[in-house]
Amino acid sequence: MRETRLQRHARAPWRGLALYLLSVPATLVGLWFITVVSMITSFVGVLLFPSAAMLLRTQLDAYRSRINKWTGVRVQRPYLPEQETEPGVLGMIKRFVGLASDPATWRDYLWVVADPIVALFTAALPGMLILYGVWGYALATFAGGLIGHYGGSDWYTWIHVDSGYDRSAERIVSTVVVATVCIVVGYLIGPKMLTVYGHWGRLLLGPTRKSELALRVRHLQESRSEAVDASAAELRRIERDLHDGAQARLVAMGMSLGAIEHLLDRDPEKARILLAETRASSAKALSELRDLVRGIHPPVLADRGVGDAVKALALDHPLRPEVNVELPGRPEPPVESAAYFAVSEILTNAAKHSGASRVWIDVRYERGMLRITVTDDGRGGARMEDGTGLRGIERRIGTFDGVLALSSPVGGPTIVTLELPCALSSPKTSPS
């Protein structure tokens, strides 16, 4: 549920204080980390370094999670991919070298050292101002008189709190004014200070160019592997469908034609019956081949693009989805194919599992992205972990750097959103 502007201003100061309080356990972990670093000259330091580095990473993952959630600034994990751990002393030393040579390890420690100071003047500042304002109200109402009664002396900004404080209307009014200003300013600057803190977090906790490149290479390797696996699975499906369907019918037709040759002179009537059966088998084989070709790449997708292909898909769907298409051109054919089959899989899931009575599909192009949203009014409660369908879609569009987002609260509605980066060509027209 998206926050309103008022909610964001109301929550930002306390989120900033929560981020500041995270520095307490982070500092303790940082002290343990630097203690282990000081022992690196001995084998004990080499032995303990990996666990200390991983503990530091786990603690700073909590920062990244909250920065991503609260500040509107996206901070990715920056760590270089770890190699498989080898057994024995040699493997232990290799892991130590790998972690120690990762710049993100030392940037994590720099964060632990510097963040308590930076957070105090950014994320925590609005909350501190509000608490200082509350203290001002307390002074004006009762605490100032108590301090003066017991002979104490204090200052609230430039206002002296002493034995005569509760008898000075001017000082009490000044305290209330200053306290009010502190509270108002604290709430007003809260979201801005969180954003500033988020950029600070991305500066140290985000990936460097080296780690960005390494993470990009790993993502491409995984995408390539998944694309190869998906292609191999698709080829096996086509082979299986051909073997069990059209190929079996063609073999049976060949046998029937051989039998007809022997029966033409001896029993023409029976030959005529076999010819009729063979003609029916050929029609079924042709229908199966057409279905198979349509499953590989529907003609309407090649001829008219993903928008019209989705509309054709909706016409054959039992729920008859409402389709809205706003595309000024056509994406590349591989992107169109991935998007089409993703929508097909989502509609199949909706028909089987959602209990929906209505489905809406929105296809549009925004800021360099092909964006497709499929919404149904079913029972909801869908999760990515519940089956292989959505995971398969995620892998398919991941080949093109696409992303999939699922929103499915219990009771519905279920909203599946696909985004695939692509460029559009001019619309392809065909004669009617």
C-alpha positions in Angstrom: 0.0 0.0 0.0 1.5 3.3 -1.1 2.1 6.0 1.6 0.5 9.3 1.4 2.6 12.5 1.7 1.3 13.1 5.2 2.1 9.5 6.3 5.6 9.9 4.9 6.3 13.1 6.8 4.9 11.6 10.0 7.0 8.4 9.8 10.2 9.7 8.4 11.7 11.1 11.7 11.2 7.9 13.6 12.5 5.8 10.8 15.6 8.0 10.8 16.0 7.4 14.6 15.6 3.6 14.0 18.4 3.8 11.4 20.6 5.7 13.8 19.9 3.0 16.5 21.1 0.4 14.1 24.6 1.8 14.6 24.8 0.3 18.1 24.9 -3.4 17.0 26.8 -2.4 13.9 29.5 -0.7 16.0 29.9 -3.8 18.1 30.2 -6.0 15.0 32.7 -3.5 13.6 34.8 -3.7 16.8 34.9 -7.5 16.5 35.8 -7.2 12.8 38.8 -4.9 13.5 39.9 -7.1 16.4 40.0 -10.0 14.0 41.9 -7.9 11.4 44.5 -7.1 14.1 45.1 -10.8 14.4 45.6 -11.5 10.7 49.4 -11.9 11.1 48.6 -15.1 13.0 46.7 -18.1 11.6 43.9 -17.4 14.1 43.1 -14.1 12.3 43.0 -15.9 8.9 40.7 -18.5 10.4 38.3 -16.0 12.0 38.3 -13.4 9.2 35.7 -15.0 6.9 33.1 -15.4 9.8 33.7 -11.8 10.9 33.3 -10.4 7.4 30.1 -12.4 6.9 28.7 -11.2 10.2 29.5 -7.6 9.2 27.7 -8.2 5.8 24.7 -9.6 7.5 24.5 -6.6 9.8 24.8 -4.2 6.9 22.2 -6.1 4.9 19.8 -4.8 7.6 20.8 -1.3 6.7 20.3 -1.9 2.9 16.9 -3.4 3.5 15.7 -0.4 5.5 17.3 2.1 3.2 15.6 0.5 0.2 12.2 0.4 2.0 12.2 3.8 3.7 14.4 6.3 1.7 13.4 5.7 -1.9 17.0 5.1 -2.8 17.9 1.6 -4.2 21.1 0.0 -2.7 22.2 -3.3 -4.1 24.5 -5.8 -2.5 28.0 -4.9 -3.7 29.9 -8.1 -2.9 31.9 -9.9 -5.6 30.7 -13.5 -6.3 32.4 -16.0 -4.0 34.1 -19.0 -5.5 33.2 -22.5 -4.3 34.9 -23.2 -1.0 37.6 -25.8 -1.2 38.3 -28.1 1.7 41.3 -28.0 3.8 43.8 -25.2 4.7 44.3 -24.1 1.1 40.6 -23.5 0.7 40.5 -21.5 3.9 43.3 -19.3 2.7 41.7 -18.8 -0.7 38.5 -17.7 0.9 40.3 -15.3 3.2 42.1 -13.8 0.2 38.9 -13.5 -1.8 37.0 -11.7 1.0 40.0 -9.5 1.9 40.5 -8.5 -1.7 36.8 -7.5 -2.1 36.7 -3.6 -1.8 33.1 -3.9 -0.4 34.5 -5.6 2.8 36.6 -2.5 3.7 33.8 -0.1 2.6 31.6 -2.0 5.0 34.0 -1.3 7.9 34.3 2.4 6.8 30.5 2.6 7.0 30.5 1.2 10.5 33.1 3.8 11.6 31.5 6.9 9.9 27.8 6.2 9.9 27.0 7.1 13.6 28.3 10.7 12.8 26.7 11.0 9.4 23.4 9.5 10.6 23.2 12.0 13.5 23.2 14.9 11.1 21.0 13.4 8.4 18.5 10.6 9.2 18.3 11.1 12.9 18.3 14.9 12.9 14.5 15.3 12.4 13.7 12.9 15.2 16.2 14.6 17.5 14.6 18.0 16.7 11.1 16.6 17.6 12.3 15.1 20.8 14.1 18.4 21.7 10.8 20.1 21.0 8.9 17.7 23.3 11.5 18.4 26.0 10.8 22.1 25.5 7.1 21.6 26.2 8.0 19.6 29.3 10.2 22.4 30.5 7.4 25.0 29.9 4.8 22.9 31.8 6.6 21.4 34.7 10.2 20.3 34.3 11.6 23.9 34.3 10.0 24.7 37.6 11.3 21.5 39.1 14.8 22.2 37.9 14.7 25.7 39.5 13.0 24.4 42.7 15.9 22.1 43.3 18.6 24.7 42.5 19.5 23.3 39.1 20.5 25.3 36.1 20.1 24.4 32.4 19.8 26.0 29.0 17.2 25.5 26.3 18.8 27.0 23.3 19.4 30.6 24.5 16.8 30.4 27.3 18.2 30.0 30.8 16.3 27.5 33.0 17.0 28.4 36.7 15.2 29.2 39.9 13.3 32.1 38.3 12.2 30.3 35.1 8.7 29.3 36.2 8.0 33.0 37.2 9.1 34.4 33.8 6.3 34.4 31.3 8.7 35.6 28.6 11.0 32.7 29.0 8.2 30.1 29.1 6.6 31.6 25.9 10.0 31.6 24.2 10.5 28.0 25.2 7.1 27.0 23.7 7.8 28.9 20.5 11.3 27.3 20.0 9.9 23.8 20.9 7.1 24.3 18.3 9.5 25.4 15.6 11.8 22.3 16.4 8.8 19.9 16.0 7.5 21.5 12.8 10.9 21.6 11.2 11.6 18.0 12.3 8.5 16.7 10.5 9.0 18.9 7.5 12.6 17.9 6.8 12.2 14.2 7.7 11.7 12.7 4.2 14.4 14.9 2.7 16.9 13.9 5.4 16.0 10.2 4.8 16.7 10.7 1.1 20.1 12.3 1.8 20.9 9.4 4.1 19.9 7.0 1.4 22.4 8.5 -1.0 25.1 8.2 1.6 24.1 4.6 2.0 24.4 4.0 -1.7 27.8 5.7 -1.8 29.4 3.2 0.6 27.0 0.2 0.8 26.3 0.0 -2.9 28.4 -1.7 -5.5 31.6 -0.3 -7.0 32.2 -0.4 -10.8 34.3 -3.6 -10.4 31.6 -5.4 -8.4 28.8 -4.1 -10.7 30.7 -5.6 -13.7 31.2 -8.9 -11.8 27.6 -9.0 -10.8 26.5 -8.2 -14.3 28.7 -11.0 -15.7 27.3 -13.5 -13.2 23.7 -12.4 -14.1 24.4 -12.9 -17.8 25.9 -16.3 -17.2 22.9 -17.4 -15.2 20.5 -15.9 -17.8 22.4 -17.7 -20.6 22.3 -21.0 -18.7 18.6 -20.6 -18.0 17.9 -19.7 -21.6 19.8 -22.7 -22.8 17.9 -24.9 -20.4 14.6 -23.4 -21.5 15.4 -23.9 -25.1 16.5 -27.5 -24.5 13.2 -28.2 -22.6 11.2 -26.6 -25.4 13.0 -28.8 -28.0 12.2 -31.9 -25.9 8.6 -30.8 -25.7 8.4 -30.4 -29.4 10.1 -33.7 -30.1 7.7 -35.4 -27.6 4.6 -33.8 -29.2 5.8 -34.8 -32.6 6.6 -38.4 -31.6 3.4 -39.0 -29.6 1.1 -37.0 -31.9 1.6 -36.2 -35.6 4.4 -38.7 -36.1 2.4 -41.6 -34.7 -0.6 -40.7 -36.9 1.6 -40.5 -40.0 3.1 -43.9 -39.3 -0.4 -45.3 -38.8 -1.5 -43.6 -42.1 1.4 -45.3 -43.9 0.4 -48.7 -42.6 -3.2 -48.0 -43.6 -2.2 -47.0 -47.1 -0.2 -50.3 -47.4 -3.3 -52.3 -46.3 -5.4 -50.4 -48.8 -3.1 -51.3 -51.7 -3.7 -55.0 -50.9 -7.4 -54.6 -50.5 -8.1 -52.5 -53.7 -8.6 -55.6 -55.9 -9.9 -58.1 -53.4 -12.2 -55.9 -51.1 -12.9 -52.4 -52.6 -15.5 -51.7 -49.9 -13.2 -52.3 -47.0 -10.5 -50.3 -48.9 -12.9 -47.4 -49.1 -13.6 -47.5 -45.4 -9.8 -47.5 -44.6 -9.4 -44.5 -47.0 -12.0 -42.6 -45.1 -10.2 -43.4 -41.8 -6.9 -42.4 -43.3 -8.3 -39.1 -44.5 -9.7 -38.4 -40.9 -6.2 -39.3 -39.5 -4.5 -36.9 -41.9 -6.9 -34.1 -40.8 -6.1 -34.7 -37.2 -2.3 -34.9 -37.9 -2.6 -31.6 -39.8 -4.5 -30.0 -36.8 -1.9 -31.2 -34.3 0.9 -29.8 -36.5 -0.9 -26.5 -36.6 -1.3 -26.5 -32.9 2.3 -27.3 -32.4 3.5 -24.5 -34.7 1.1 -22.1 -33.0 2.7 -23.1 -29.6 6.2 -22.4 -31.0 5.4 -19.0 -32.5 1.8 -18.0 -33.3 1.3 -16.6 -36.8 -0.6 -13.6 -35.4 2.4 -12.7 -33.2 4.7 -12.7 -36.2 2.2 -10.9 -38.4 0.6 -8.3 -36.1 2.7 -8.1 -33.0 2.3 -8.7 -29.3 -0.7 -6.4 -28.8 -2.9 -8.2 -31.3 -1.5 -11.6 -30.3 -2.6 -10.9 -26.7 -6.0 -9.9 -27.9 -6.3 -13.1 -29.9 -5.2 -15.0 -26.8 -8.0 -13.3 -24.8 -10.6 -14.3 -27.3 -9.9 -18.0 -26.8 -9.6 -17.7 -23.0 -12.6 -18.9 -20.9 -12.6 -15.7 -18.8 -12.6 -13.4 -21.8 -10.1 -10.8 -20.4 -10.5 -7.1 -21.2 -7.4 -6.0 -23.1 -6.0 -2.5 -23.4 -3.0 -2.0 -25.7 -1.1 1.3 -26.1 2.0 0.5 -28.2 3.4 3.1 -30.6 5.4 0.4 -32.4 6.7 -3.2 -32.1 9.3 -4.6 -29.8 12.0 -6.9 -31.1 10.6 -10.4 -32.0 12.4 -12.2 -29.1 10.9 -9.7 -26.6 7.5 -10.1 -28.2 7.7 -13.9 -27.9 8.8 -13.8 -24.3 6.0 -11.3 -23.4 3.3 -13.3 -25.3 4.1 -16.7 -23.6 4.4 -15.0 -20.2 0.9 -13.6 -20.6 -0.3 -17.0 -21.8 1.1 -18.7 -18.7 -0.4 -16.0 -16.4 -3.8 -16.4 -18.0 -3.6 -20.2 -17.7 -2.8 -19.9 -14.0 -5.7 -17.4 -13.5 -8.1 -19.9 -15.1 -6.9 -22.9 -13.1 -6.2 -21.5 -9.6 -7.5 -18.0 -9.0 -11.3 -18.5 -9.0 -11.6 -15.2 -10.8 -14.6 -14.1 -12.8 -12.9 -11.2 -14.6 -9.4 -10.5 -15.9 -7.9 -7.2 -17.2 -4.7 -7.0 -19.3 -2.9 -3.7 -19.9 -0.1 -3.5 -22.4 1.8 -0.3 -22.8 5.3 1.2 -23.5 6.8 3.6 -20.9 10.3 5.0 -20.5 12.0 2.3 -22.6 10.0 -0.5 -21.0 7.4 -2.9 -22.4 5.1 -3.0 -19.4 2.3 -5.6 -19.1 -0.1 -5.8 -16.2 -2.5 -8.7 -15.7 -5.1 -8.3 -13.0 -7.8 -10.7 -11.8 -10.5 -10.5 -9.2 -9.9 -13.9 -7.8 -9.2 -15.1 -4.3 -5.6 -14.0 -4.2 -2.9 -15.5 -2.0 -0.6 -16.4 -4.9 3.1 -16.6 -4.1 6.2 -17.0 -6.2 7.2 -20.0 -4.1 3.9 -21.9 -4.7 4.8 -23.3 -8.2 7.1 -23.3 -11.1 4.8 -21.2 -13.4 5.8 -17.7 -12.2 9.4 -18.8 -11.6 9.5 -20.0 -15.2 8.1 -16.6 -16.4 10.7 -14.8 -14.3 13.5 -16.9 -15.8 12.2 -16.4 -19.3 12.0 -12.6 -19.1 15.2 -12.5 -17.0 17.0 -13.4 -20.2 16.1 -9.9 -21.5 16.8 -8.2 -18.1 13.1 -8.2 -17.5 11.5 -8.2 -14.0 8.3 -9.7 -12.6 6.3 -8.2 -9.7 3.5 -10.0 -7.9 0.9 -8.5 -5.6 -1.7 -11.0 -4.4 -3.1 -10.3 -0.9 -5.5 -12.9 0.5 -9.0 -12.0 -0.9 -7.5 -10.5 -4.1 -7.0 -8.9 -6.4 -4.0 -10.5 -7.9 -1.8 -8.2 -10.0 1.2 -9.6 -12.0 3.4 -6.9 -13.7 6.0 -7.6 -16.3 8.6 -5.1 -17.4 11.0 -5.8 -20.3 13.5 -3.2 -21.5 13.3 -2.8 -25.3 13.2 -0.4 -28.2 10.2 -0.1 -30.5 10.3 -0.2 -34.2 7.7 1.4 -36.4 4.4 -0.4 -36.4 4.3 -3.3 -38.9 1.2 -3.2 -41.1 -0.2 -5.9 -43.2 -2.9 -5.8 -45.9 -6.4 -6.6 -44.6 
